[in-house]
Amino acid sequence: MPASLSRFAPGWRTLGLAVALPAALAVFSPATFAADVVVVTDSRHPVKTMGGERLIELDEAHRIEAELSAGLSADSEQATVIVRRRLSSGGADLQRHIASAYQGVTDAWSLGITGIPAVVVDQRYVVYGEPDVARAVARIEQYRRNQP
């Protein structure tokens, strides 16, 4: 920086560093390289997320159904009435949650997932067994950089 400019704007150098450092970290972080990250797991295999990825829990639909059917009467007609009441009291949010849970199972199946946890990048690269999503994405990015 020219001496005349630094004399009149001493904070610019600090401001430049304050802007450049986070920008550089963002550019070189694993999340930046991966355009589309999907994590497939279940409630027994917790993962450490990095933010921005789609999380599919394969047993989520079963957990929702278990909540809806908890404490039902042995009488099928009464049980039907109770479940309908629970579904209607949950409203559109509950219906979206159920639909999303089943869509996740369908998406995991269509991706060909064979084990969990699985981290899928760009619907093409997958790492199995790594619970740290950032580490799995970094492994995929390293592999991609090393391929011709």
Secondary structure, 3 states (H helix, E strand, C coil): CCHHHHHHCCCHHHHHHHHHHHHHHHHCCHHHHCCCEEEEECCCCCCECCCCCEEEECCHHHHHHHHHHCCCCCCHHHHHHHHHHHHHHHHHHHHHHHHHHHHHHHHHHHHCCCCCCEEEECCCEEEECCCEHHHHHHHHHHHHHHCC
